[in-house]
Amino acid sequence: MLRIPTLLATTTSITSSLSLIEQKLPASFKVKLIKFMPWILRPSLQILPFHVQKSLLIPALHSIFCDAIEDGDFEFLQDKWLKISISDLQLNLWLSFDRNKLIMAATEDNICEDVSFSANGDDLILIAGRKQDPDTLFFQRRLKIEGDTELGLEVKNLIDAIDIEQLPSSIHNLVDCTANFLQKTYDELALTER
C-alpha cells in the first residue's frame, strides 16, 4: 500500500512530468499520448479487486462531498443506484447512499441502476478540473445521462457543486494539472486544424 509521503512524491512527479510534456511536445504527439493512456490504464484497472477500488473511491468521495453528505444533499440517492461508466477505460461503478454514507456495489451484485452517467476519462477529468461544463459535454454527446431524468439532474447539480479546492492538495494539483494539460492540448489541436 502506498504511504502518504510516497503518494505525494508520486503525484508531484506526475504533475512535473505533465508540465514538461506540455511545454516540449507538439500537439499531435500529445493527442496520441492522451488516446494511448486508456490502453495503458485499462488492464490495471480491470484486474484491480473490487475491495481495493472501494477502499480508494469511497473515502475519496466522502472527503470531496463531506459537507454535502452532512447537509443531507445525497438523500435523493437513498434506495437508488447511480452507474458511472468511464467508457474508454471500460470501468463501471455503482454508487448509492445508505445510513448517511455513500456505498458502492460490485459488478457481480447485478445492480439495476436508476440513472447512468457515461463519458471518457479525459472528459470526466475536464469536468472535475472545471475546464468543461457538464451541460456543454452533454449537448455535445460526450457525456451521456440515461434513466431517471430527475435523479440525473440531482446528480449533475452535485457534480456542479464540487469545489476542487476541497480535495487534498496532492489530488487537487494532479486533477488541475491533468485538466490543464488536456484542455491546452485540445485547444492547440483546434488551432492547428483551422
N, CA and C atoms as a LAMMPS dump frame, in Angstrom:
ITEM: TIMESTEP
0
ITEM: NUMBER OF ATOMS
582
ITEM: BOX BOUNDS ff ff ff
-5.0000000000000000e+02 5.0000000000000000e+02
-5.0000000000000000e+02 5.0000000000000000e+02
-5.0000000000000000e+02 5.0000000000000000e+02
ITEM: ATOMS id mol type element x y z
1 1 1 N 0.841 -1.185 0
2 1 2 C 0 0 0
3 1 3 C 0.887 1.249 0
4 2 1 N 0.51 2.246 -0.795
5 2 2 C 1.29 3.481 -0.866
6 2 3 C 1.122 4.294 0.409
7 3 1 N 2.218 4.763 0.942
8 3 2 C 2.169 5.653 2.1
9 3 3 C 1.982 7.079 1.607
10 4 1 N 1.505 7.94 2.486
11 4 2 C 1.207 9.327 2.118
12 4 3 C 2.425 10.04 1.519
13 5 1 N 3.626 9.985 2.131
14 5 2 C 4.767 10.669 1.519
15 5 3 C 5.085 10.138 0.122
16 6 1 N 4.943 8.808 -0.062
17 6 2 C 5.186 8.218 -1.38
18 6 3 C 4.14 8.698 -2.369
19 7 1 N 2.881 8.723 -1.944
20 7 2 C 1.801 9.189 -2.801
21 7 3 C 2.011 10.645 -3.198
22 8 1 N 2.4 11.486 -2.234
23 8 2 C 2.656 12.898 -2.53
24 8 3 C 3.817 13.042 -3.512
25 9 1 N 4.873 12.276 -3.316
26 9 2 C 6.021 12.33 -4.223
27 9 3 C 5.625 11.87 -5.624
28 10 1 N 4.804 10.816 -5.695
29 10 2 C 4.342 10.302 -6.984
30 10 3 C 3.486 11.342 -7.692
31 11 1 N 2.57 11.974 -6.969
32 11 2 C 1.698 12.998 -7.581
33 11 3 C 2.515 14.185 -8.047
34 12 1 N 3.475 14.603 -7.248
35 12 2 C 4.346 15.714 -7.632
36 12 3 C 5.143 15.355 -8.882
37 13 1 N 5.63 14.136 -8.946
38 13 2 C 6.391 13.67 -10.103
39 13 3 C 5.518 13.67 -11.359
40 14 1 N 4.279 13.196 -11.227
41 14 2 C 3.366 13.163 -12.376
42 14 3 C 3.057 14.578 -12.853
43 15 1 N 2.762 15.48 -11.933
44 15 2 C 2.434 16.855 -12.338
45 15 3 C 3.638 17.535 -12.986
46 16 1 N 4.83 17.277 -12.483
47 16 2 C 6.045 17.843 -13.098
48 16 3 C 6.238 17.286 -14.499
49 17 1 N 6.029 15.982 -14.658
50 17 2 C 6.187 15.352 -15.971
51 17 3 C 5.184 15.916 -16.966
52 18 1 N 3.92 16.07 -16.535
53 18 2 C 2.905 16.637 -17.427
54 18 3 C 3.279 18.049 -17.864
55 19 1 N 3.818 18.82 -16.944
56 19 2 C 4.227 20.185 -17.265
57 19 3 C 5.33 20.187 -18.322
58 20 1 N 6.305 19.307 -18.166
59 20 2 C 7.385 19.216 -19.159
60 20 3 C 6.865 18.741 -20.509
61 21 1 N 5.995 17.72 -20.494
62 21 2 C 5.414 17.206 -21.74
63 21 3 C 4.636 18.308 -22.438
64 22 1 N 3.864 19.043 -21.657
65 22 2 C 3.042 20.122 -22.214
66 22 3 C 3.889 21.16 -22.939
67 23 1 N 5.036 21.494 -22.373
68 23 2 C 5.891 22.54 -22.93
69 23 3 C 6.703 22.068 -24.126
70 24 1 N 7.131 20.829 -24.135
71 24 2 C 8.139 20.389 -25.096
72 24 3 C 7.608 19.646 -26.319
73 25 1 N 6.445 19.052 -26.225
74 25 2 C 5.99 18.187 -27.303
75 25 3 C 4.95 18.854 -28.187
76 26 1 N 4.932 18.476 -29.471
77 26 2 C 3.905 19.026 -30.378
78 26 3 C 2.522 18.497 -30.022
79 27 1 N 1.514 19.264 -30.364
80 27 2 C 0.128 18.919 -30.033
81 27 3 C -0.259 17.552 -30.581
82 28 1 N 0.179 17.232 -31.79
83 28 2 C -0.197 15.947 -32.387
84 28 3 C 0.305 14.773 -31.545
85 29 1 N 1.506 14.9 -30.995
86 29 2 C 2.049 13.829 -30.147
87 29 3 C 1.283 13.749 -28.826
88 30 1 N 0.944 14.916 -28.269
89 30 2 C 0.199 14.929 -27.009
90 30 3 C -1.176 14.289 -27.18
91 31 1 N -1.814 14.512 -28.333
92 31 2 C -3.113 13.896 -28.603
93 31 3 C -2.965 12.384 -28.673
94 32 1 N -1.901 11.914 -29.327
95 32 2 C -1.656 10.465 -29.387
96 32 3 C -1.421 9.904 -27.99
97 33 1 N -0.713 10.644 -27.157
98 33 2 C -0.458 10.225 -25.786
99 33 3 C -1.774 10.108 -25.009
100 34 1 N -2.656 11.095 -25.168
101 34 2 C -3.959 11.081 -24.498
102 34 3 C -4.786 9.883 -24.95
103 35 1 N -4.756 9.584 -26.248
104 35 2 C -5.528 8.452 -26.766
105 35 3 C -4.925 7.116 -26.349
106 36 1 N -3.615 7.084 -26.103
107 36 2 C -2.922 5.845 -25.74
108 36 3 C -3.083 5.516 -24.255
109 37 1 N -3.28 6.51 -23.413
110 37 2 C -3.343 6.297 -21.961
111 37 3 C -4.393 5.261 -21.528
112 38 1 N -5.605 5.27 -22.094
113 38 2 C -6.565 4.233 -21.684
114 38 3 C -6.049 2.813 -21.945
115 39 1 N -5.283 2.644 -23.017
116 39 2 C -4.737 1.319 -23.32
117 39 3 C -3.743 0.885 -22.244
118 40 1 N -3.09 1.844 -21.621
119 40 2 C -2.143 1.533 -20.543
120 40 3 C -2.893 1.276 -19.24
121 41 1 N -3.873 2.125 -18.928
122 41 2 C -4.577 2.05 -17.65
123 41 3 C -5.62 0.933 -17.572
124 42 1 N -6.282 0.646 -18.691
125 42 2 C -7.411 -0.297 -18.682
126 42 3 C -7.062 -1.662 -18.083
127 43 1 N -5.984 -2.321 -18.514
128 43 2 C -5.698 -3.657 -17.935
129 43 3 C -5.479 -3.619 -16.424
130 44 1 N -4.795 -2.591 -15.936
131 44 2 C -4.548 -2.492 -14.491
132 44 3 C -5.842 -2.301 -13.719
133 45 1 N -6.707 -1.441 -14.229
134 45 2 C -7.968 -1.161 -13.534
135 45 3 C -8.902 -2.362 -13.554
136 46 1 N -8.842 -3.148 -14.639
137 46 2 C -9.737 -4.299 -14.74
138 46 3 C -9.336 -5.437 -13.806
139 47 1 N -8.052 -5.517 -13.444
140 47 2 C -7.649 -6.583 -12.522
141 47 3 C -7.605 -6.102 -11.069
142 48 1 N -7.831 -4.804 -10.864
143 48 2 C -7.848 -4.264 -9.512
144 48 3 C -9.069 -4.81 -8.771
145 49 1 N -8.871 -5.529 -7.678
146 49 2 C -10.014 -6.121 -6.974
147 49 3 C -11.015 -5.054 -6.511
148 50 1 N -12.285 -5.468 -6.451
149 50 2 C -13.348 -4.552 -6.068
150 50 3 C -13.084 -3.92 -4.711
151 51 1 N -12.639 -4.702 -3.73
152 51 2 C -12.436 -4.144 -2.389
153 51 3 C -11.356 -3.057 -2.383
154 52 1 N -10.391 -3.141 -3.307
155 52 2 C -9.368 -2.096 -3.41
156 52 3 C -9.977 -0.843 -4.049
157 53 1 N -10.745 -1.042 -5.131
158 53 2 C -11.428 0.097 -5.76
159 53 3 C -12.293 0.823 -4.735
160 54 1 N -13.06 0.035 -3.99
161 54 2 C -13.978 0.595 -2.994
162 54 3 C -13.212 1.312 -1.882
163 55 1 N -12.113 0.714 -1.42
164 55 2 C -11.351 1.321 -0.321
165 55 3 C -10.65 2.608 -0.75
166 56 1 N -10.456 2.801 -2.05
167 56 2 C -9.87 4.049 -2.553
168 56 3 C -10.95 5.084 -2.864
169 57 1 N -12.007 4.638 -3.518
170 57 2 C -13.017 5.571 -4.023
171 57 3 C -13.942 6.122 -2.943
172 58 1 N -14.476 5.274 -2.081
173 58 2 C -15.461 5.731 -1.093
174 58 3 C -14.868 6.778 -0.149
175 59 1 N -13.677 6.569 0.447
176 59 2 C -13.108 7.633 1.295
177 59 3 C -12.841 8.933 0.514
178 60 1 N -12.413 8.796 -0.749
179 60 2 C -12.173 9.999 -1.561
180 60 3 C -13.476 10.76 -1.784
181 61 1 N -14.545 10.046 -2.102
182 61 2 C -15.84 10.695 -2.313
183 61 3 C -16.361 11.329 -1.024
184 62 1 N -16.17 10.65 0.094
185 62 2 C -16.599 11.22 1.371
186 62 3 C -15.796 12.477 1.701
187 63 1 N -14.541 12.498 1.318
188 63 2 C -13.715 13.691 1.536
189 63 3 C -14.2 14.852 0.664
190 64 1 N -14.471 14.555 -0.589
191 64 2 C -14.915 15.587 -1.534
192 64 3 C -16.296 16.12 -1.171
193 65 1 N -17.198 15.205 -0.81
194 65 2 C -18.593 15.574 -0.573
195 65 3 C -18.955 15.629 0.908
196 66 1 N -17.981 15.822 1.773
197 66 2 C -18.2 15.824 3.226
198 66 3 C -19.36 16.737 3.627
199 67 1 N -19.312 17.992 3.21
200 67 2 C -20.366 18.95 3.577
201 67 3 C -21.724 18.554 3.003
202 68 1 N -21.725 18.107 1.738
203 68 2 C -22.981 17.714 1.09
204 68 3 C -23.608 16.518 1.804
205 69 1 N -22.78 15.575 2.239
206 69 2 C -23.293 14.408 2.969
207 69 3 C -23.874 14.851 4.306
208 70 1 N -23.143 15.703 5.023
209 70 2 C -23.623 16.2 6.321
210 70 3 C -24.913 17.005 6.182
211 71 1 N -25.041 17.736 5.065
212 71 2 C -26.235 18.557 4.837
213 71 3 C -27.42 17.751 4.304
214 72 1 N -27.218 16.442 4.051
215 72 2 C -28.304 15.598 3.549
216 72 3 C -28.547 15.73 2.062
217 73 1 N -27.574 16.29 1.333
218 73 2 C -27.755 16.502 -0.101
219 73 3 C -27.765 15.21 -0.916
220 74 1 N -27.381 14.101 -0.308
221 74 2 C -27.363 12.829 -1.024
222 74 3 C -28.586 11.97 -0.732
223 75 1 N -29.503 12.461 0.065
224 75 2 C -30.665 11.66 0.43
225 75 3 C -31.511 11.264 -0.779
226 76 1 N -31.458 12.033 -1.851
227 76 2 C -32.199 11.69 -3.063
228 76 3 C -31.712 10.357 -3.653
229 77 1 N -30.494 9.936 -3.285
230 77 2 C -29.911 8.702 -3.802
231 77 3 C -30.21 7.487 -2.905
232 78 1 N -30.928 7.721 -1.797
233 78 2 C -31.33 6.632 -0.9
234 78 3 C -32.206 5.65 -1.676
235 79 1 N -31.864 4.376 -1.621
236 79 2 C -32.589 3.314 -2.333
237 79 3 C -32.562 3.481 -3.848
238 80 1 N -31.638 4.247 -4.363
239 80 2 C -31.454 4.448 -5.807
240 80 3 C -29.997 4.148 -6.133
241 81 1 N -29.732 3.792 -7.374
242 81 2 C -28.364 3.476 -7.796
243 81 3 C -27.948 4.34 -8.977
244 82 1 N -26.748 4.853 -8.874
245 82 2 C -26.11 5.642 -9.927
246 82 3 C -24.993 4.794 -10.515
247 83 1 N -24.993 4.649 -11.818
248 83 2 C -23.904 3.945 -12.503
249 83 3 C -23.054 4.984 -13.207
250 84 1 N -21.764 4.938 -12.949
251 84 2 C -20.815 5.805 -13.64
252 84 3 C -19.951 4.911 -14.522
253 85 1 N -20 5.162 -15.821
254 85 2 C -19.206 4.388 -16.776
255 85 3 C -18.127 5.273 -17.37
256 86 1 N -16.891 4.835 -17.21
257 86 2 C -15.764 5.514 -17.85
258 86 3 C -15.466 4.688 -19.1
259 87 1 N -16.033 5.127 -20.214
260 87 2 C -16.093 4.337 -21.44
261 87 3 C -14.74 3.845 -21.937
262 88 1 N -13.79 4.754 -22.06
263 88 2 C -12.503 4.366 -22.64
264 88 3 C -11.699 3.436 -21.736
265 89 1 N -12.022 3.401 -20.456
266 89 2 C -11.344 2.5 -19.523
267 89 3 C -12.151 1.223 -19.273
268 90 1 N -13.368 1.178 -19.866
269 90 2 C -14.288 0.052 -19.653
270 90 3 C -14.459 -0.221 -18.161
271 91 1 N -14.663 0.861 -17.407
272 91 2 C -14.803 0.783 -15.959
273 91 3 C -16.2 1.263 -15.571
274 92 1 N -16.908 0.448 -14.794
275 92 2 C -18.25 0.789 -14.332
276 92 3 C -18.276 0.795 -12.816
277 93 1 N -18.911 1.823 -12.257
278 93 2 C -19.027 1.967 -10.808
279 93 3 C -20.497 2.182 -10.465
280 94 1 N -20.984 1.484 -9.434
281 94 2 C -22.355 1.654 -8.967
282 94 3 C -22.315 2.26 -7.576
283 95 1 N -22.975 3.411 -7.423
284 95 2 C -22.972 4.127 -6.147
285 95 3 C -24.399 4.374 -5.672
286 96 1 N -24.554 4.377 -4.356
287 96 2 C -25.837 4.694 -3.743
288 96 3 C -25.548 5.368 -2.401
289 97 1 N -26.608 5.629 -1.654
290 97 2 C -26.492 6.298 -0.362
291 97 3 C -27.341 5.545 0.642
292 98 1 N -26.736 5.2 1.797
293 98 2 C -27.471 4.458 2.817
294 98 3 C -26.887 4.789 4.185
295 99 1 N -27.76 5.098 5.142
296 99 2 C -27.341 5.396 6.517
297 99 3 C -26.273 6.488 6.575
298 100 1 N -26.544 7.566 5.88
299 100 2 C -25.684 8.755 5.874
300 100 3 C -24.284 8.516 5.32
301 101 1 N -24.156 7.548 4.42
302 101 2 C -22.863 7.355 3.77
303 101 3 C -23.055 6.809 2.359
304 102 1 N -22.07 7.108 1.51
305 102 2 C -22.076 6.575 0.161
306 102 3 C -21.661 5.112 0.221
307 103 1 N -22.297 4.317 -0.622
308 103 2 C -21.945 2.903 -0.709
309 103 3 C -21.675 2.548 -2.165
310 104 1 N -20.976 1.455 -2.365
311 104 2 C -20.585 1.047 -3.708
312 104 3 C -20.891 -0.436 -3.879
313 105 1 N -21.384 -0.808 -5.049
314 105 2 C -21.693 -2.206 -5.342
315 105 3 C -20.721 -2.737 -6.382
316 106 1 N -20.477 -4.033 -6.3
317 106 2 C -19.6 -4.702 -7.264
318 106 3 C -20.4 -5.089 -8.508
319 107 1 N -19.697 -5.306 -9.598
320 107 2 C -20.33 -5.732 -10.843
321 107 3 C -21.137 -7.009 -10.62
322 108 1 N -20.588 -7.932 -9.806
323 108 2 C -21.251 -9.212 -9.556
324 108 3 C -22.593 -9.063 -8.836
325 109 1 N -22.824 -7.914 -8.217
326 109 2 C -24.076 -7.692 -7.496
327 109 3 C -25.268 -7.513 -8.437
328 110 1 N -24.982 -7.367 -9.747
329 110 2 C -26.029 -7.214 -10.774
330 110 3 C -27.053 -6.147 -10.409
331 111 1 N -26.551 -4.979 -10.047
332 111 2 C -27.41 -3.848 -9.691
333 111 3 C -28.087 -3.297 -10.944
334 112 1 N -29.358 -2.983 -10.811
335 112 2 C -30.083 -2.313 -11.883
336 112 3 C -30.113 -0.825 -11.519
337 113 1 N -29.326 -0.039 -12.248
338 113 2 C -29.197 1.376 -11.913
339 113 3 C -30.46 2.153 -12.284
340 114 1 N -30.67 3.229 -11.518
341 114 2 C -31.791 4.125 -11.794
342 114 3 C -31.388 5.212 -12.784
343 115 1 N -30.118 5.584 -12.76
344 115 2 C -29.592 6.579 -13.683
345 115 3 C -28.135 6.223 -13.965
346 116 1 N -27.698 6.511 -15.173
347 116 2 C -26.291 6.252 -15.502
348 116 3 C -25.68 7.46 -16.198
349 117 1 N -24.415 7.69 -15.849
350 117 2 C -23.603 8.73 -16.478
351 117 3 C -22.461 8.005 -17.17
352 118 1 N -22.191 8.339 -18.425
353 118 2 C -21.04 7.731 -19.093
354 118 3 C -20.304 8.79 -19.913
355 119 1 N -18.984 8.672 -19.867
356 119 2 C -18.111 9.58 -20.61
357 119 3 C -16.724 8.956 -20.643
358 120 1 N -15.865 9.499 -21.478
359 120 2 C -14.463 9.096 -21.474
360 120 3 C -13.775 9.713 -20.261
361 121 1 N -12.691 9.101 -19.841
362 121 2 C -11.946 9.568 -18.677
363 121 3 C -11.476 10.996 -18.806
364 122 1 N -11.004 11.372 -20.011
365 122 2 C -10.494 12.739 -20.158
366 122 3 C -11.605 13.77 -20.003
367 123 1 N -12.815 13.447 -20.456
368 123 2 C -13.926 14.389 -20.275
369 123 3 C -14.304 14.52 -18.799
370 124 1 N -14.253 13.408 -18.066
371 124 2 C -14.54 13.474 -16.634
372 124 3 C -13.481 14.284 -15.893
373 125 1 N -12.232 14.174 -16.317
374 125 2 C -11.166 14.986 -15.711
375 125 3 C -11.379 16.459 -16.032
376 126 1 N -11.789 16.751 -17.262
377 126 2 C -12.067 18.14 -17.637
378 126 3 C -13.213 18.716 -16.797
379 127 1 N -14.218 17.897 -16.492
380 127 2 C -15.321 18.343 -15.628
381 127 3 C -14.793 18.576 -14.218
382 128 1 N -14.043 17.615 -13.689
383 128 2 C -13.512 17.731 -12.317
384 128 3 C -12.582 18.929 -12.181
385 129 1 N -11.817 19.209 -13.226
386 129 2 C -10.882 20.336 -13.19
387 129 3 C -11.507 21.666 -13.59
388 130 1 N -12.83 21.658 -13.812
389 130 2 C -13.569 22.875 -14.161
390 130 3 C -13.132 23.491 -15.491
391 131 1 N -12.694 22.643 -16.416
392 131 2 C -12.321 23.12 -17.748
393 131 3 C -13.481 22.969 -18.729
394 132 1 N -14.411 22.08 -18.401
395 132 2 C -15.602 21.87 -19.221
396 132 3 C -16.817 21.806 -18.301
397 133 1 N -17.924 22.258 -18.824
398 133 2 C -19.186 22.242 -18.104
399 133 3 C -19.943 20.962 -18.472
400 134 1 N -20.515 20.243 -17.483
401 134 2 C -21.251 19.015 -17.812
402 134 3 C -22.363 19.238 -18.843
403 135 1 N -23.044 20.396 -18.776
404 135 2 C -24.113 20.674 -19.743
405 135 3 C -23.567 20.744 -21.165
406 136 1 N -22.425 21.401 -21.331
407 136 2 C -21.806 21.513 -22.662
408 136 3 C -21.459 20.131 -23.189
409 137 1 N -20.827 19.312 -22.356
410 137 2 C -20.448 17.969 -22.792
411 137 3 C -21.68 17.117 -23.076
412 138 1 N -22.753 17.33 -22.318
413 138 2 C -23.991 16.597 -22.558
414 138 3 C -24.55 16.953 -23.933
415 139 1 N -24.594 18.237 -24.263
416 139 2 C -25.149 18.653 -25.553
417 139 3 C -24.233 18.293 -26.716
418 140 1 N -22.945 18.088 -26.44
419 140 2 C -22.01 17.617 -27.472
420 140 3 C -21.993 16.085 -27.546
421 141 1 N -22.832 15.448 -26.746
422 141 2 C -22.955 13.986 -26.663
423 141 3 C -21.667 13.302 -26.193
424 142 1 N -20.863 14.036 -25.422
425 142 2 C -19.653 13.462 -24.841
426 142 3 C -19.919 12.975 -23.421
427 143 1 N -20.995 13.456 -22.808
428 143 2 C -21.465 12.978 -21.514
429 143 3 C -22.888 12.479 -21.742
430 144 1 N -23.101 11.204 -21.445
431 144 2 C -24.433 10.619 -21.642
432 144 3 C -25.072 10.389 -20.284
433 145 1 N -26.328 10.803 -20.192
434 145 2 C -27.107 10.593 -18.972
435 145 3 C -28.367 9.843 -19.389
436 146 1 N -28.552 8.656 -18.801
437 146 2 C -29.697 7.83 -19.161
438 146 3 C -30.423 7.386 -17.902
439 147 1 N -31.73 7.204 -18.025
440 147 2 C -32.52 6.73 -16.898
441 147 3 C -33.392 7.831 -16.331
442 148 1 N -33.577 7.819 -15.026
443 148 2 C -34.423 8.759 -14.306
444 148 3 C -33.892 10.185 -14.472
445 149 1 N -34.612 10.998 -15.24
446 149 2 C -34.173 12.356 -15.56
447 149 3 C -34.023 13.224 -14.318
448 150 1 N -34.995 13.149 -13.418
449 150 2 C -34.937 13.967 -12.205
450 150 3 C -33.731 13.583 -11.343
451 151 1 N -33.489 12.298 -11.214
452 151 2 C -32.334 11.808 -10.459
453 151 3 C -31.034 12.248 -11.132
454 152 1 N -31.003 12.168 -12.453
455 152 2 C -29.825 12.611 -13.208
456 152 3 C -29.535 14.085 -12.993
457 153 1 N -30.585 14.892 -12.928
458 153 2 C -30.417 16.325 -12.689
459 153 3 C -29.859 16.582 -11.293
460 154 1 N -30.34 15.841 -10.298
461 154 2 C -29.815 15.973 -8.926
462 154 3 C -28.322 15.641 -8.89
463 155 1 N -27.937 14.546 -9.57
464 155 2 C -26.526 14.142 -9.602
465 155 3 C -25.696 15.212 -10.308
466 156 1 N -26.2 15.718 -11.44
467 156 2 C -25.476 16.749 -12.188
468 156 3 C -25.282 18.003 -11.333
469 157 1 N -26.297 18.37 -10.565
470 157 2 C -26.176 19.529 -9.678
471 157 3 C -25.109 19.312 -8.607
472 158 1 N -25.005 18.092 -8.097
473 158 2 C -23.951 17.783 -7.126
474 158 3 C -22.569 17.874 -7.768
475 159 1 N -22.46 17.384 -9.009
476 159 2 C -21.186 17.475 -9.73
477 159 3 C -20.808 18.942 -9.918
478 160 1 N -21.799 19.757 -10.3
479 160 2 C -21.553 21.193 -10.487
480 160 3 C -21.097 21.867 -9.198
481 161 1 N -21.531 21.314 -8.055
482 161 2 C -21.223 21.935 -6.765
483 161 3 C -19.868 21.513 -6.194
484 162 1 N -19.183 20.57 -6.866
485 162 2 C -17.878 20.122 -6.357
486 162 3 C -16.926 21.3 -6.32
487 163 1 N -16.297 21.48 -5.188
488 163 2 C -15.279 22.515 -5.042
489 163 3 C -13.931 21.819 -5.083
490 164 1 N -13.223 21.966 -6.199
491 164 2 C -11.94 21.288 -6.383
492 164 3 C -10.947 21.666 -5.29
493 165 1 N -11.134 22.834 -4.679
494 165 2 C -10.251 23.281 -3.609
495 165 3 C -10.392 22.423 -2.353
496 166 1 N -11.507 21.681 -2.23
497 166 2 C -11.711 20.821 -1.071
498 166 3 C -10.885 19.542 -1.128
499 167 1 N -10.398 19.212 -2.311
500 167 2 C -9.596 18 -2.439
501 167 3 C -8.265 18.166 -1.715
502 168 1 N -7.689 17.064 -1.224
503 168 2 C -6.335 17.169 -0.659
504 168 3 C -5.406 17.778 -1.703
505 169 1 N -4.438 18.568 -1.269
506 169 2 C -3.622 19.35 -2.205
507 169 3 C -2.953 18.502 -3.282
508 170 1 N -2.471 17.305 -2.938
509 170 2 C -1.808 16.475 -3.956
510 170 3 C -2.804 16.043 -5.032
511 171 1 N -4.017 15.666 -4.63
512 171 2 C -5.045 15.258 -5.589
513 171 3 C -5.52 16.473 -6.379
514 172 1 N -5.735 17.592 -5.682
515 172 2 C -6.142 18.83 -6.349
516 172 3 C -5.131 19.202 -7.438
517 173 1 N -3.846 19.163 -7.1
518 173 2 C -2.799 19.518 -8.064
519 173 3 C -2.788 18.569 -9.248
520 174 1 N -2.965 17.271 -8.995
521 174 2 C -2.968 16.285 -10.074
522 174 3 C -4.163 16.499 -11.001
523 175 1 N -5.359 16.682 -10.429
524 175 2 C -6.56 16.914 -11.241
525 175 3 C -6.413 18.208 -12.032
526 176 1 N -5.964 19.264 -11.361
527 176 2 C -5.811 20.563 -12.012
528 176 3 C -4.781 20.506 -13.139
529 177 1 N -3.646 19.902 -12.871
530 177 2 C -2.58 19.811 -13.867
531 177 3 C -3.02 18.961 -15.061
532 178 1 N -3.667 17.823 -14.78
533 178 2 C -4.127 16.941 -15.856
534 178 3 C -5.206 17.624 -16.691
535 179 1 N -6.137 18.3 -16.032
536 179 2 C -7.203 19.011 -16.752
537 179 3 C -6.615 20.131 -17.607
538 180 1 N -5.643 20.868 -17.07
539 180 2 C -4.975 21.923 -17.848
540 180 3 C -4.27 21.333 -19.071
541 181 1 N -3.554 20.222 -18.854
542 181 2 C -2.853 19.552 -19.947
543 181 3 C -3.826 19.139 -21.053
544 182 1 N -4.933 18.508 -20.664
545 182 2 C -5.922 18.069 -21.646
546 182 3 C -6.523 19.249 -22.397
547 183 1 N -6.95 20.284 -21.654
548 183 2 C -7.598 21.422 -22.297
549 183 3 C -6.651 22.16 -23.239
550 184 1 N -5.419 22.396 -22.787
551 184 2 C -4.44 23.097 -23.645
552 184 3 C -4.122 22.283 -24.888
553 185 1 N -4.029 20.974 -24.743
554 185 2 C -3.754 20.111 -25.895
555 185 3 C -4.887 20.189 -26.898
556 186 1 N -6.12 20.09 -26.412
557 186 2 C -7.262 20.176 -27.323
558 186 3 C -7.375 21.563 -27.954
559 187 1 N -7.048 22.62 -27.202
560 187 2 C -7.056 23.977 -27.756
561 187 3 C -5.998 24.129 -28.847
562 188 1 N -4.785 23.599 -28.589
563 188 2 C -3.708 23.646 -29.59
564 188 3 C -4.117 22.896 -30.848
565 189 1 N -4.714 21.727 -30.666
566 189 2 C -5.144 20.925 -31.802
567 189 3 C -6.19 21.657 -32.637
568 190 1 N -7.126 22.313 -31.964
569 190 2 C -8.167 23.074 -32.664
570 190 3 C -7.548 24.202 -33.48
571 191 1 N -6.524 24.855 -32.947
572 191 2 C -5.85 25.932 -33.68
573 191 3 C -5.105 25.407 -34.918
574 192 1 N -4.469 24.251 -34.799
575 192 2 C -3.718 23.706 -35.932
576 192 3 C -4.644 23.156 -37.009
577 193 1 N -5.879 22.812 -36.656
578 193 2 C -6.828 22.268 -37.631
579 193 3 C -7.542 23.356 -38.424
580 194 1 N -7.368 24.609 -38.019
581 194 2 C -8.05 25.711 -38.731
582 194 3 C -7.37 26.034 -40.022
